[in-house]
Amino acid sequence: MKAGETLGLIAGNGNFPLVFAKSARRQGFRICAIAFPEETSPQLKTLVDEIHWISIGQLGTLIKVFKTAHVQQAFMAGQIRHKRLFANLKLDLRAIALMALLKDKRADSILRGVADTLGKEGIRLESPLPFLQECLPQPGILTRRKPNNQEKKDIQFGYTIAKHIAGADIGQTVVVRNQAVLAVEAMEGTDACIDRGGKFAKKDAVVVKVTKPNQDLRFDMPVVGPQTIKSMMKVKASVIAFDAGQTLLLQPETTLAMANQARISMVALKP
């Protein structure tokens, strides 16, 4: 990649697309963004060179936009909520053809199918990690408060469970307390999982979020940020642990300040 080139950005929800756009622009790249009215923050339009709002399922339109902008490398940032993939989508012909070829309708299968389709059109889908190094914590305890002995046991227990469910492509987050599983993430997402598990715990729940075995970091990167801490504060959860170097910590200063104020321990684990 050379400064001045136009990069494609497929922007999902949350702050991840905004963080990526700011970083790429600082490094001198132009950005052509694909955005979705159902998901993408309107703020993105102030951070990119061009933005095209399309409906989920309009794969042919996405390809046409990128080719017109001479995009050769594209990046996915931010999730498309899984429930959207099972809504009454209006698929165009390219999307219909893709879905017909998939062996199943898991999110990973769909996203890999999109990546393969883009590749055949001369558009390589790449990992956004090179633009996000400042948001990838190294192993260690990131906050002032350290986990106590019981919380350490819960982290270890939860990590094993989370890796199992992630390997089965069910979800990437579990909520535990006293070495009992209170909630497992599925299609509802991390915040809803924390809310559900935290209500069972009453207080001091431990949240563990992991990468999938052989995770394709071109898409569906685990993310922790201010909204995660807000969800934990709501149910008085006490610890969140996640894979170091592979989990995106959005707005690090804000996130850590919120966690410290709420006495939440944040732990980056060596994968």
C-alpha positions in Angstrom: 0.0 0.0 0.0 1.2 3.5 -0.8 0.0 6.8 0.6 -2.4 8.4 -1.8 -4.1 5.1 -2.8 -7.8 4.7 -2.3 -8.7 2.1 0.3 -12.2 0.5 0.5 -13.9 0.5 3.8 -17.0 -1.7 4.5 -18.3 0.0 7.6 -20.5 -1.8 10.2 -21.7 -0.4 13.5 -20.0 1.1 16.5 -16.8 3.2 16.6 -14.5 0.7 14.9 -15.0 2.2 11.4 -14.4 5.7 12.8 -11.1 4.6 14.4 -10.0 2.9 11.2 -10.9 5.9 9.0 -9.0 8.4 11.2 -5.9 6.2 11.3 -5.9 5.5 7.5 -6.4 9.2 6.7 -3.5 10.1 9.1 -1.3 7.8 7.0 -2.2 9.5 3.8 -4.7 7.2 2.3 -8.0 8.1 0.5 -11.0 6.2 1.8 -14.1 5.1 -0.2 -16.6 3.9 2.3 -19.6 1.6 2.0 -22.1 2.3 4.7 -25.4 0.8 5.8 -28.3 3.0 7.0 -29.3 0.2 9.4 -25.8 0.0 11.0 -23.2 2.7 10.2 -22.7 5.9 12.2 -23.5 9.0 10.2 -20.4 10.5 11.7 -18.3 8.4 9.3 -19.1 10.8 6.4 -16.9 13.5 8.0 -13.9 11.1 8.1 -13.8 9.7 4.6 -13.3 11.0 1.1 -16.4 9.4 -0.3 -19.3 7.5 1.2 -21.9 5.4 -0.4 -25.0 4.3 1.5 -26.4 1.0 0.4 -28.7 -1.7 1.8 -27.3 -4.9 3.3 -27.4 -7.5 0.6 -26.5 -5.2 -2.3 -23.2 -7.0 -3.1 -23.2 -6.0 -6.8 -23.5 -2.4 -5.9 -20.7 -2.6 -3.4 -18.4 -4.1 -6.0 -19.4 -1.5 -8.6 -18.6 1.4 -6.2 -15.2 0.0 -5.3 -14.2 -0.7 -8.9 -15.3 2.8 -10.0 -13.1 4.3 -7.2 -10.2 2.0 -8.3 -10.1 0.3 -4.9 -7.7 -2.7 -4.9 -7.6 -3.3 -1.1 -10.6 -3.2 1.2 -11.2 -3.5 4.9 -14.1 -4.5 7.1 -14.6 -2.5 10.3 -17.5 -2.9 12.7 -20.0 -5.6 12.9 -23.2 -6.1 11.0 -25.5 -7.4 13.7 -26.1 -11.1 13.0 -29.8 -10.7 13.3 -29.7 -8.5 10.1 -28.4 -11.5 8.2 -31.7 -13.3 9.0 -34.0 -10.4 8.4 -36.0 -9.9 5.1 -32.9 -8.8 3.2 -33.3 -7.6 -0.4 -30.5 -9.5 -2.1 -29.3 -8.4 -5.5 -28.2 -11.0 -8.1 -24.6 -11.2 -6.9 -25.7 -11.7 -3.3 -28.2 -14.4 -4.4 -25.5 -16.2 -6.3 -23.2 -16.1 -3.3 -25.7 -17.4 -0.8 -26.6 -20.3 -3.2 -23.0 -21.4 -3.1 -22.5 -21.3 0.7 -22.4 -24.6 2.6 -24.1 -22.9 5.6 -25.4 -19.5 6.7 -23.0 -18.8 9.6 -21.7 -15.3 9.7 -18.1 -16.5 9.1 -19.2 -18.4 6.0 -21.1 -15.4 4.6 -18.1 -13.0 5.2 -15.6 -15.4 3.7 -17.9 -15.7 0.7 -17.9 -11.9 0.4 -14.1 -11.9 0.6 -13.8 -14.5 -2.1 -16.2 -12.7 -4.4 -14.3 -9.4 -3.9 -11.0 -11.2 -4.6 -12.4 -12.5 -8.0 -13.1 -8.9 -8.9 -9.5 -7.8 -8.1 -10.3 -6.4 -4.7 -8.4 -8.0 -1.8 -10.0 -8.0 1.6 -7.2 -7.3 4.2 -6.9 -7.3 7.9 -7.3 -3.8 9.5 -4.7 -4.6 12.2 -1.8 -2.5 10.6 -3.9 0.6 11.1 -4.9 -0.2 14.7 -1.6 -1.0 16.6 -2.3 1.7 19.2 -5.6 0.0 20.0 -4.2 -3.5 20.6 -3.1 -4.0 24.2 -0.3 -6.3 25.1 -0.6 -9.0 27.8 -1.1 -7.7 31.3 -3.5 -6.0 33.8 -4.6 -2.7 32.2 -6.4 -1.1 35.1 -5.5 -0.1 38.7 -7.6 -2.9 40.3 -6.2 -6.4 39.9 -8.5 -9.5 39.9 -8.8 -11.3 43.2 -8.1 -15.0 43.6 -11.7 -16.1 42.8 -11.8 -13.8 39.8 -8.6 -15.3 38.5 -10.2 -18.7 38.7 -13.2 -17.4 36.9 -11.1 -15.9 34.2 -9.3 -19.3 33.6 -12.5 -21.2 33.7 -14.3 -18.8 31.4 -11.5 -18.7 28.9 -11.7 -22.4 28.4 -15.4 -22.3 27.9 -15.2 -19.2 25.6 -12.7 -20.9 23.4 -15.0 -23.9 23.0 -18.0 -21.9 22.0 -15.9 -19.7 19.7 -14.5 -22.8 18.0 -18.0 -23.9 17.3 -18.8 -20.4 15.9 -21.5 -19.8 18.4 -20.2 -16.7 20.0 -17.0 -15.2 21.5 -18.1 -14.1 25.0 -19.1 -15.9 28.2 -20.2 -14.5 31.6 -19.2 -16.5 34.7 -19.2 -16.3 38.4 -17.8 -18.8 40.9 -16.8 -21.1 38.1 -20.4 -21.4 36.8 -21.5 -20.2 33.3 -24.2 -17.6 33.5 -24.5 -16.6 29.9 -23.1 -17.6 26.5 -23.1 -15.2 23.6 -25.0 -16.2 20.5 -26.6 -13.9 17.9 -27.6 -11.2 20.4 -24.1 -9.8 20.8 -21.7 -9.1 23.7 -23.7 -6.3 25.4 -26.8 -8.4 25.6 -24.8 -11.4 26.8 -23.3 -9.3 29.6 -26.7 -8.0 30.6 -28.2 -11.4 30.7 -25.4 -13.0 32.6 -24.9 -10.1 35.0 -28.5 -10.2 36.1 -28.0 -13.8 37.1 -24.8 -13.0 39.0 -26.4 -10.0 40.8 -22.8 -8.5 41.1 -19.2 -9.4 40.5 -19.7 -11.3 37.2 -16.5 -12.0 35.1 -16.7 -11.4 31.4 -14.4 -13.3 29.1 -14.1 -12.4 25.4 -11.9 -14.4 23.0 -10.8 -14.7 19.4 -11.9 -17.8 17.6 -9.3 -20.6 17.0 -7.7 -19.7 13.6 -9.7 -16.4 13.6 -9.7 -14.6 10.3 -8.8 -11.2 11.5 -9.9 -9.6 8.2 -13.4 -9.5 9.8 -15.3 -10.0 13.0 -12.5 -8.8 15.3 -13.4 -8.9 19.0 -13.9 -5.3 20.3 -14.0 -3.9 23.8 -14.8 -0.2 24.3 -16.8 2.3 26.4 -20.1 0.6 25.6 -18.7 -2.7 26.9 -17.8 -1.0 30.2 -21.2 0.7 30.4 -22.9 -2.7 30.0 -20.7 -4.1 32.8 -21.4 -1.1 35.1 -25.2 -1.6 34.6 -25.0 -5.1 36.1 -22.1 -4.5 38.5 -19.7 -6.9 36.7 -16.2 -6.8 38.1 -13.8 -8.1 35.5 -13.4 -8.4 31.7 -10.6 -10.5 30.2 -9.7 -10.8 26.5 -7.0 -11.9 24.1 -4.1 -9.5 23.9 -2.9 -8.3 20.5 -6.0 -9.6 18.8 -8.8 -7.7 20.6 -9.5 -4.1 19.6 -9.6 -1.7 22.6 -11.6 1.2 21.3 -11.0 4.7 22.7 -8.4 3.2 25.1 -8.0 6.3 27.4 -11.7 6.7 27.8 -12.4 3.0 28.3 -9.6 2.6 30.9 -10.8 5.7 32.8 -14.3 4.4 32.9 -13.1 1.0 34.1 -10.9 2.5 36.8 -13.7 4.7 38.1 -16.0 1.7 38.3 -13.3 -0.5 39.8 -13.6 -2.9 37.0 -10.5 -4.9 36.3 -9.4 -5.3 32.6 -7.0 -8.1 31.8 -5.3 -8.7 28.4 -4.5 -12.4 28.2 -1.7 -14.0 26.2 -3.5 -16.0 23.5 
